[in-house]
Amino acid sequence: MNKLHLLQRFKIHLEQTFPFLKEKKLLLAISGGVDSMVLFDLFDSLGLNFSIAHCNFKLRGVSSERDEEFVKQKAEKSNVSFFCKQFDTADYAAQQNLSVQMAARELRYDWFSKIVRTNHFDYLITAHHADDSLETFFINLSRGTGLAGLTGIPEHTSQVIRPLLPFNKEDI
């Protein structure tokens, strides 16, 4: 799918599913990876009111630092407010007896919630897409979840919106 076609489909999806986003103050969770950078470009192209939050988990050495700098430069170029936090994720995981992945998730969402609260954002926007939701479905199924867990990732909760869920990795 080319960029223009994705933008058109995304715009229609937002108009049909989240028409209220045009009037809201949004915080985009941007990692620097393809999915979140496409999300950034889509929101920027549509002229929505958003800021960026980037977590540096310090797990990939120089690559983590490069991602942080890349996202910061992208925010500056687009004149978008930029929030960034560095975490000692491995240490936190060890202290809390968590996997690194679960520690990063906990650190990330706690920090995002704080930013949303203290800066009066209406929603946190993440770049989760259809492939992520399918993966969550199978993880939940393997854990013996009830019916609620078999739905995958919700597209909208009270604080989080995932507008890329109808799109798969190939679309993005």
C-alpha positions in Angstrom: 0.0 0.0 0.0 1.4 3.4 -0.9 1.6 6.3 1.5 -1.2 8.3 0.0 -3.6 5.3 0.0 -2.7 4.5 3.6 -3.3 8.2 4.6 -6.7 8.2 2.8 -7.8 4.9 4.5 -6.5 6.2 7.9 -8.3 9.5 7.5 -11.6 7.7 6.7 -11.1 5.3 9.7 -10.5 8.3 12.0 -13.6 10.2 10.7 -15.8 7.1 11.1 -14.4 5.7 14.4 -12.8 8.6 16.3 -14.3 11.9 14.9 -13.7 13.6 18.2 -9.9 13.4 17.9 -9.9 16.5 15.8 -10.8 18.5 18.9 -8.6 16.8 21.4 -5.1 17.2 22.8 -3.3 14.0 22.1 -0.1 12.3 23.3 1.5 9.9 20.8 3.8 7.1 22.1 6.6 7.1 19.6 9.4 4.5 19.8 11.2 5.4 16.7 10.3 2.2 15.0 8.4 1.9 11.7 4.9 1.6 13.2 5.1 4.5 15.5 6.9 6.7 12.9 4.1 6.0 10.4 1.6 6.9 13.1 3.5 10.2 13.7 3.5 11.0 9.9 -0.3 10.2 9.6 -1.2 12.5 12.6 1.2 15.2 11.3 -0.3 15.0 7.8 -3.8 15.3 9.2 -2.8 18.4 11.3 -4.0 16.9 14.6 -3.0 18.5 17.9 -0.4 16.1 19.4 2.8 15.9 21.3 5.2 13.0 21.4 6.4 10.8 24.3 9.5 8.6 23.8 10.9 6.0 26.3 14.5 5.1 26.2 14.7 1.8 28.0 18.5 1.7 27.7 18.4 -1.9 26.5 20.1 -1.7 23.1 23.1 0.5 23.8 23.9 3.0 21.1 20.8 2.0 19.2 18.6 3.2 22.0 20.4 6.5 22.0 20.0 6.9 18.3 16.3 6.2 18.4 15.9 8.9 21.1 17.8 11.4 19.0 15.9 10.5 15.8 12.5 11.0 17.5 13.6 14.2 19.1 14.8 15.6 15.7 11.5 14.5 14.1 9.5 16.3 16.8 11.7 19.5 16.4 11.3 19.4 12.6 7.5 19.2 12.9 7.4 21.7 15.8 5.8 19.1 18.1 6.3 19.0 21.9 8.6 16.2 22.9 8.7 14.3 26.2 11.4 11.8 26.8 12.4 9.7 29.7 15.3 7.3 30.2 14.8 4.2 32.3 17.2 1.7 33.8 14.8 -1.1 32.7 17.1 -4.1 33.4 17.6 -2.9 37.0 13.9 -2.2 37.5 13.0 -5.7 36.1 15.5 -7.3 38.5 14.2 -5.3 41.5 10.6 -6.1 40.7 11.2 -9.7 39.7 9.7 -9.0 36.2 10.7 -9.9 32.7 12.4 -7.1 30.9 9.4 -6.8 28.6 6.9 -6.6 31.5 9.1 -4.1 33.3 9.3 -1.9 30.2 5.5 -2.0 29.8 5.0 -1.1 33.4 7.5 1.8 33.3 6.1 3.0 30.0 2.4 3.1 30.9 3.1 4.6 34.4 5.1 7.4 32.8 2.5 8.0 30.0 -0.3 8.2 32.5 1.6 10.8 34.5 2.3 12.9 31.4 -1.4 12.6 30.3 -2.5 13.7 33.8 -0.1 16.5 34.4 -0.3 18.0 30.9 -4.1 17.6 30.5 -3.9 15.4 27.4 -7.2 13.8 26.4 -5.8 10.5 25.1 -2.7 8.5 24.7 -2.3 7.2 21.2 -0.3 4.0 20.5 0.8 2.4 17.2 -0.5 -1.1 17.9 -1.8 -2.7 14.7 -3.7 -5.8 13.7 -0.7 -8.1 13.9 -0.1 -6.9 17.5 -3.7 -7.7 18.4 -3.5 -11.1 16.8 -0.3 -11.9 18.8 -2.1 -10.7 22.0 -5.0 -13.0 21.2 -2.7 -16.1 20.9 -0.7 -15.2 24.0 -4.0 -14.9 26.0 -5.3 -18.1 24.5 -2.1 -20.0 25.5 -2.5 -18.6 29.1 -6.1 -20.0 29.3 -7.8 -16.7 29.3 -11.5 -16.3 29.6 -13.7 -14.8 26.8 -12.6 -11.2 27.6 -9.0 -12.1 26.7 -9.9 -13.6 23.4 -10.7 -10.2 21.9 -7.1 -9.1 21.5 -6.1 -5.5 22.1 -9.1 -3.0 22.4 -9.1 -0.2 20.0 -10.2 2.3 22.6 -10.2 2.5 26.4 -10.9 5.5 28.6 -7.4 6.8 28.2 -5.8 4.9 25.2 -6.7 4.9 21.5 -5.1 2.5 19.0 -6.1 3.9 15.6 -3.9 1.5 13.6 -5.6 -1.7 14.8 -7.5 -2.1 11.5 -4.2 -2.0 9.6 -1.7 -4.8 9.4 2.1 -4.6 9.3 2.1 -4.9 5.5 -0.3 -1.9 5.3 2.0 0.1 7.5 
